[in-house]
Structures are given as structure tokens and as C-alpha cells.
Amino acid sequence: MLEKAGFDGIFFADNLGYHDVFRGNGDAALRDAAQFPINDPTVLISGMAAVTKHLTFGVTCSATYEPPYLLARKFTTLDHLTSGRVGWNIVTSYSEAAARNLGKQQQLTPEERYDLADEYMDVVYKLWEGSFEEDAVVRDTESATYVDPNKVHPINHAGTHFSVPGFHLCEPSPQRTPVLFQAGSSSRGMAFGGKHAEAVFIQSTSVEGAKRTGAKLRQAVTEAGRDPQDVRIVILLTVVVAPTDEEAQAKYQKAVETAPIDGILARFSGWTGIDMSEYELDIPLRSVGTKAGQSMVDMFSKADPDRDWTPRQIAEFLAVGGTGSSIVGSPETVASELRRWRDEADVDGVNLSYITKPGGWEDFIELALPELRAQGLVAQAPTEDQEPVTLREKLFPGHKYALEAHPAAQYRARRLSGASR
Ligand SMILES: Cc1cc2nc3c(=O)[nH]c(=O)nc-3n(C[C@H](O)[C@H](O)[C@H](O)COP(=O)(O)O)c2cc1C
């Protein structure tokens, strides 16, 4: 459906744990299907790649639990299968349940997780960019050689957290390093995104808040020595569209009224590590520190200083499409609101959420897209005979590999200069 409608891509969130912070157990999350059950999205993408040509795939994987050597192989494989249509949303996880079930006593602190992730990135860059020279794979029947061993280099990584002496397991894929997404927006998260991200997911309760977050992020990119425009900012928004404004409002109200409050609070509790059952529903929640997702707490406190949010109001906000703001109205209203977000919040793209799936997508495609295209806000769908491009080329036309100022590029020198090992 998305391929046919000309969507640029589909994004998969992921979590290696389940939500068991609310009331100290997983009951609400299981009953209300709050991010549960959750299949491995990378496996699903390999199937989706086979039946699509232009649609790209963003997928979340944690840099906290899986060894970088394995993750590098997984993404190279996906990049081959999708012909360069894959991106990795780098997360540092938030779930104590994940930590416990993966053999840890408890989670590392957020700072420790980001320290680990920084070294993790060095390892995967070395594997993706520095291990195989450009012409290492010769497939030469004359000399009976598949890979020229002189052109494959061990990465010799010996760091604080990881030891990877050898070379990459896969031959280079179309993008080598998959497009790197990131989403954490604590100050440490921003610094990490400023250094590594090529696209960043943001979320906000208002256009003004999104603009502030985006400006901070571009500042972090500058501080990391990159051009502030070298990162694409993608805002999470839910569009509730119907033929008229009144019908759309009715649809929105119905979603709020029928939303499973426990399941929503179970998700929010899981993300933030704060058991929302311990708070009065109608007393404003002030900013609190957490070992889990700080930006999720800050979104309803620090990042929105003009308003005091109560748990009930947070749940109602989250009820429609999750953590994104909602745009509710006729196709014309949706178009003018999306235009406002683009122009005033200075965002480059939208991660579109929904009330139901695939109903929300069907409504958007049938009702909103024709109007958005008529107004020139969304590009036309690719034609049948159009050649597909990689995800990176979609975001940064003409660039197959990470941009020059990106840290992945520093590991490229050896493969381009052709130095021997
Ligand atoms: C918009 C958004 C989407 C996120 N998606 C995921 C996800 O799919 N899986 C996950 O484990 N963490 C996800 N996170 C969590 C962050 O990547 C990060 O681990 C968490 O927010 C803690 O870092 P922070 O304190 O810097 O925000 C998301 C965060 C945000 C803000």
C-alpha cells in the first residue's frame, strides 16, 4: 500500500523488553497490546524488500545489547537485500525488562549507555567502511579468486568495551554504512545525534517546541564539526483526516474516548521508567529524572514550559497515534497545517502516525495525499519504469555513502587510497 502510494519509507520502532513498570507488572501492556507482541522487524524487512522497489526501511536496533560485529553483519545483509534502502535507528534502550532478560542485573546508566554507543559506532564504521577496499571482491574465475585477501583489512579494534580484531563478515553493500537515524533528545542524546545521525526523529506537543528542539539539534551537529543542514529532521505527527473538519473531529473524539488508558500509561511508564499508577491522574506531573527515556519525560515538562501536564492529559495526548502531535481535519485543513509545521518548525519530513493500521494509512492515502500533491507539498509517486535510488540518495541526492564530514567517512581513507594491510 505504501509503495504504491509513493511513500518514501516505513519506520519500525523496536524494544527488546516489554512494558512492566506500570503497577509493577506486564498485565496492562499484554491486555491492551501496548507494543506487544513484538516480532523482530529486521526479519520482516527482508520479506518486504522482496516485494517492493522504491519503499525504504528504517529500523530500530539497540546499541546496548547486541555485539557490534553481529549488528554490522545484519545491516549489511539488509542493505544487500533492499539494494540500499535501509536505515538504522540507533537507540540506547530504556527497558529494565530487556536488561534483565538479556542477562544483566540492571540497566547501565544513560551516560554509560551513550559511552558504550559511541565506541560501538567506531567499531561498526570500521567494519562497514574500512575493512573491504572498493575492489576487494573480484569474483575472478581465471585466478579462481572470489575475494582478494590483500584488500580485506582486519579492523584491530581494541577499546574499553569491545574487542574486534578481525574483518567484516560480508562483502560491501550499496550504502556500506546504512543511513543513520537517532531519536534520543536528552542533552547527551543530542550530542550523540549531532555526531552520528544523518536523520533525527523528533516529537513535540507544539510547533514552537519542535522548532526549539530542531534548533538545538542543528547546534549539536555544528558542534560536532558538521554542517547543520547535514541532518534531516523528521517530526512524528498523527494525521486524522475525513471529508470534513466535523467528521475528522468526531473520529478524533471517538479515538480519545475509546482509548485503553491502562495500556497507554503502561507504555508511558515503560518508556520513562516511572510507574504512572503512583500518580494522581489530575495533578500536574513535574519534571523528574529517570534512568530510562529522559526525553519522553521532558516532552511534557521542560520542553513545554507553557503548560502543566497531568497524567490524564498525557494519556489523552498519547491516545491518538502516540507521542506525536495530532492534525485533525479535512484534506484542506491537513494540508495547511502540514505546511505550517514545515515552514514554522523547520522540519524536513514527517513520520506519520495513525489511530488504526492500516485504516489510518488508507484514509491518508485516499483523502489527504491528493490534496497534498495538488498543493505541491508531497512529490509524485515514482513511475513504473523509474529506477530506484538508495535511502541515502533520497535524503541527500547524489550521495551514496555517508557525507565527507560524517565520522563514518574518516574510516574510508584506507579503502580509497588502496593501502595494503
Ligand atoms: C521519537 C522517539 C522514538 C524512539 N524510538 C525508540 C525505539 O523504537 N526503541 C527504543 O528502544 N528506544 C526508542 N527511543 C528511545 C531513545 O532512542 C533513547 O534510548 C531514549 O530516549 C533514552 O535516551 P534520551 O534520554 O537521550 O532520550 C525513542 C525516543 C524517541 C524520542
The ligand as an SDF file (V2000), in Angstrom:
LIG
                    3D

 31 33  0  0  0  0  0  0  0  0999 V2000
   10.7580    9.7320   18.8750 C   0  0  0  0  0  0  0  0  0  0  0  0
   11.4960    8.6630   19.6470 C   0  0  0  0  0  0  0  0  0  0  0  0
   11.4570    7.3520   19.1780 C   0  0  0  0  0  0  0  0  0  0  0  0
   12.1440    6.3480   19.8430 C   0  0  0  0  0  0  0  0  0  0  0  0
   12.0780    5.0670   19.3910 N   0  0  0  0  0  0  0  0  0  0  0  0
   12.6760    4.1070   20.1180 C   0  0  0  0  0  0  0  0  0  0  0  0
   12.5740    2.7540   19.7540 C   0  0  0  0  0  0  0  0  0  0  0  0
   11.9460    2.3980   18.7520 O   0  0  0  0  0  0  0  0  0  0  0  0
   13.1780    1.8310   20.5410 N   0  0  0  0  0  0  0  0  0  0  0  0
   13.8950    2.1590   21.6630 C   0  0  0  0  0  0  0  0  0  0  0  0
   14.4400    1.2680   22.3250 O   0  0  0  0  0  0  0  0  0  0  0  0
   14.0210    3.4360   22.0220 N   0  0  0  0  0  0  0  0  0  0  0  0
   13.4140    4.4020   21.2950 C   0  0  0  0  0  0  0  0  0  0  0  0
   13.5230    5.6690   21.7030 N   0  0  0  0  0  0  0  0  0  0  0  0
   14.3370    5.9260   22.8960 C   0  0  0  0  0  0  0  0  0  0  0  0
   15.6260    6.6740   22.6000 C   0  0  0  0  0  0  0  0  0  0  0  0
   16.3230    6.2810   21.4930 O   0  0  0  0  0  0  0  0  0  0  0  0
   16.5550    6.6900   23.7910 C   0  0  0  0  0  0  0  0  0  0  0  0
   17.0820    5.4310   24.0640 O   0  0  0  0  0  0  0  0  0  0  0  0
   15.8340    7.1190   24.9890 C   0  0  0  0  0  0  0  0  0  0  0  0
   15.0300    8.2060   24.6240 O   0  0  0  0  0  0  0  0  0  0  0  0
   16.8090    7.4830   26.0980 C   0  0  0  0  0  0  0  0  0  0  0  0
   17.6410    8.4980   25.6710 O   0  0  0  0  0  0  0  0  0  0  0  0
   17.3590   10.0140   25.9810 P   0  0  0  0  0  0  0  0  0  0  0  0
   17.3250   10.0810   27.4990 O   0  0  0  0  0  0  0  0  0  0  0  0
   18.5150   10.7100   25.3330 O   0  0  0  0  0  0  0  0  0  0  0  0
   16.0630   10.3550   25.3830 O   0  0  0  0  0  0  0  0  0  0  0  0
   12.8620    6.6830   21.0280 C   0  0  0  0  0  0  0  0  0  0  0  0
   12.9070    8.0070   21.5050 C   0  0  0  0  0  0  0  0  0  0  0  0
   12.2350    8.9880   20.8500 C   0  0  0  0  0  0  0  0  0  0  0  0
   12.3350   10.3790   21.4120 C   0  0  0  0  0  0  0  0  0  0  0  0
  1  2  1  0
  2  3  1  0
  2 30  2  0
  3  4  2  0
  4  5  1  0
  4 28  1  0
  5  6  2  0
  6  7  1  0
  6 13  1  0
  7  8  2  0
  7  9  1  0
  9 10  1  0
 10 11  2  0
 10 12  1  0
 12 13  2  0
 13 14  1  0
 14 15  1  0
 14 28  1  0
 15 16  1  0
 16 17  1  0
 16 18  1  0
 18 19  1  0
 18 20  1  0
 20 21  1  0
 20 22  1  0
 22 23  1  0
 23 24  1  0
 24 25  2  0
 24 26  1  0
 24 27  1  0
 28 29  2  0
 29 30  1  0
 30 31  1  0
M  END
$$$$
